[in-house]
Amino acid sequence: MKISRCRFLQNAAAVSATSASVLPNIALASSGISDYKALVVVFLYGGNDAYNMIVPTSHDPYQSYLSARPALGLTQSEILPLSLHSENQISLGIHSTMADLLPLFESGQASVLLNTGQLLTPATCSTIAAGLSPLPEFLMAHNMQQDMWQTGATNYNNSLGWAGRMMDMLASNTSISPLISLNSQKRFNSAKNLSQTVISSQGVGQYSSWHDSVRLDEYFAHFKADYDNVYTQHFANTMKKV
């Protein structure tokens, strides 16, 4: 079954609720702290039509928006007003199909970061044509720009993600990584000192054998044995430290 980006974002609240029920259980394994918080990032590969997601509602900016998108622009009836404003006091609205997110905005639990991206300096068509504006690497390559967005860096060769770098600085000593990715490792979570914990879309698996003391004793007995093979012995020595 195919799902549109609009429908996916409509269900974002449900995704957040699922994440909230799964991630704290992982954190509680290494900490008794009760004020647990998580930053949940949903990355829409392929892009998102942000111009029809958050729309200016002030008169002149709205008319400019319609002029730029004569066939795609939203009518006033398709926009739900928000209490948010841009830095230059332009009022903003949200696409009407995202009405389920409106209470989050109104309660201060959601906001919008406008004009984010990889540009190094402000640029216009004329300054680019004149060669006066330095541009980021691989500007028109969407897949590479997606990678660069996840690094938050100005060059493509930076392999560390901005969330990974942040947790390198903030994370306390813990046996469980605070960087959790869904289905596969993400560049966004790549860190210098921490590894990513990858879980499936079904959440953390249930391992009933961990509650069987006899099976546990037999399992860990393998790591206490001596082996002739140097690789097997190294693996056993490493597992004893876990």
BELWO-V856237 format. One record per residue. RES is the residue in three letters. OMEGA is omega in degrees with one decimal (none if undefined). NEAR is the number of other C-alpha atoms within 10 Angstrom. Layout:
RES;OMEGA;NEAR + RES;OMEGA;NEAR
This chain:
MET;178.7;2 + LYS;178.6;4 + ILE;-179.2;7 + SER;177.6;8 + ARG;-179.3;13 + CYS;179.4;15 + ARG;178.7;11 + PHE;-178.7;14 + LEU;175.2;18 + GLN;-177.4;16 + ASN;-176.7;14 + ALA;179.5;16 + ALA;178.4;14 + ALA;177.3;12 + VAL;179.4;14 + SER;-179.7;13 + ALA;178.4;10 + THR;179.3;13 + SER;-178.0;14 + ALA;-178.6;15 + SER;-177.0;11 + VAL;-171.6;14 + LEU;179.5;18 + PRO;179.4;16 + ASN;176.7;11 + ILE;-177.8;16 + ALA;-176.6;18 + LEU;178.8;13 + ALA;-177.1;10 + SER;-176.0;13 + SER;176.4;13 + GLY;-177.5;9 + ILE;-175.0;8 + SER;-177.3;8 + ASP;-177.4;6 + TYR;175.9;12 + LYS;179.2;10 + ALA;171.0;13 + LEU;-178.7;7 + VAL;-177.6;13 + VAL;174.5;10 + VAL;-176.7;10 + PHE;-178.5;11 + LEU;178.9;11 + TYR;-177.5;9 + GLY;175.7;9 + GLY;179.8;10 + ASN;179.5;12 + ASP;-175.2;10 + ALA;-178.4;11 + TYR;175.3;15 + ASN;176.6;18 + MET;173.6;17 + ILE;-170.0;18 + VAL;175.0;24 + PRO;-179.6;23 + THR;173.4;21 + SER;-168.0;14 + HIS;-174.7;11 + ASP;177.4;11 + PRO;179.1;15 + TYR;177.7;20 + GLN;176.3;14 + SER;177.3;12 + TYR;179.2;19 + LEU;179.3;15 + SER;-180.0;11 + ALA;-177.5;11 + ARG;-175.1;13 + PRO;-178.2;10 + ALA;-173.8;8 + LEU;-174.8;11 + GLY;179.8;17 + LEU;172.2;19 + THR;-179.8;10 + GLN;-178.6;14 + SER;-179.6;8 + GLU;-176.7;14 + ILE;174.8;22 + LEU;-177.3;18 + PRO;174.9;18 + LEU;175.1;19 + SER;-178.2;11 + LEU;175.9;16 + HIS;174.2;15 + SER;-179.6;12 + GLU;178.4;8 + ASN;169.9;6 + GLN;171.9;9 + ILE;179.4;16 + SER;-173.3;19 + LEU;175.2;21 + GLY;-178.1;22 + ILE;179.4;23 + HIS;-173.6;22 + SER;178.9;17 + THR;178.5;15 + MET;-176.8;18 + ALA;-179.2;13 + ASP;179.4;13 + LEU;-176.4;18 + LEU;178.7;18 + PRO;178.4;12 + LEU;177.0;13 + PHE;-175.7;15 + GLU;179.6;13 + SER;179.1;9 + GLY;-179.8;10 + GLN;177.5;10 + ALA;178.1;11 + SER;-177.3;13 + VAL;171.4;11 + LEU;-176.0;6 + LEU;171.5;10 + ASN;174.8;7 + THR;-179.9;7 + GLY;-172.4;12 + GLN;179.9;18 + LEU;-178.5;15 + LEU;178.9;11 + THR;173.6;10 + PRO;-176.6;9 + ALA;173.6;13 + THR;178.7;11 + CYS;-177.5;9 + SER;179.8;10 + THR;176.7;12 + ILE;-180.0;12 + ALA;-179.6;9 + ALA;180.0;9 + GLY;-176.4;10 + LEU;-177.2;11 + SER;174.9;17 + PRO;-176.0;13 + LEU;177.5;16 + PRO;179.7;18 + GLU;173.9;16 + PHE;-171.8;13 + LEU;-176.0;12 + MET;178.4;9 + ALA;-172.1;9 + HIS;-177.6;13 + ASN;179.3;11 + MET;176.8;14 + GLN;175.0;18 + GLN;177.4;19 + ASP;-178.5;19 + MET;177.7;28 + TRP;-178.5;18 + GLN;178.2;21 + THR;-175.5;24 + GLY;-177.5;18 + ALA;-178.4;17 + THR;177.7;15 + ASN;-172.7;13 + TYR;-174.2;16 + ASN;178.4;11 + ASN;-174.0;13 + SER;-177.1;17 + LEU;178.6;20 + GLY;-177.0;22 + TRP;174.9;20 + ALA;177.7;19 + GLY;178.6;26 + ARG;179.6;19 + MET;-178.0;12 + MET;171.9;19 + ASP;-178.3;17 + MET;-171.0;10 + LEU;-171.8;10 + ALA;173.6;14 + SER;179.4;10 + ASN;-178.5;8 + THR;178.9;11 + SER;178.8;10 + ILE;-177.9;17 + SER;176.1;19 + PRO;-179.1;22 + LEU;-174.3;23 + ILE;179.9;20 + SER;-178.4;19 + LEU;174.2;14 + ASN;-179.6;13 + SER;178.0;13 + GLN;-178.0;16 + LYS;177.2;18 + ARG;178.1;22 + PHE;-176.9;24 + ASN;-179.3;25 + SER;-177.2;23 + ALA;179.0;21 + LYS;-172.8;13 + ASN;-176.0;12 + LEU;175.2;18 + SER;177.8;16 + GLN;169.3;20 + THR;-176.9;17 + VAL;177.2;17 + ILE;179.4;16 + SER;179.3;11 + SER;177.8;10 + GLN;179.9;10 + GLY;-178.5;15 + VAL;-178.8;13 + GLY;177.4;8 + GLN;-178.1;7 + TYR;-175.0;7 + SER;-177.0;7 + SER;179.4;10 + TRP;179.4;10 + HIS;179.8;9 + ASP;-174.3;9 + SER;-179.8;10 + VAL;178.7;10 + ARG;178.6;12 + LEU;-180.0;12 + ASP;179.7;10 + GLU;-179.4;10 + TYR;-177.0;11 + PHE;177.1;13 + ALA;179.0;12 + HIS;-176.5;13 + PHE;179.4;19 + LYS;-177.9;13 + ALA;176.2;10 + ASP;-177.4;12 + TYR;178.3;13 + ASP;-179.4;7 + ASN;-174.6;8 + VAL;-179.5;10 + TYR;178.2;10 + THR;180.0;13 + GLN;178.8;16 + HIS;178.3;13 + PHE;179.8;11 + ALA;179.6;19 + ASN;179.3;15 + THR;-178.1;11 + MET;177.9;13 + LYS;-178.0;13 + LYS;-176.6;7 + VAL;none;6
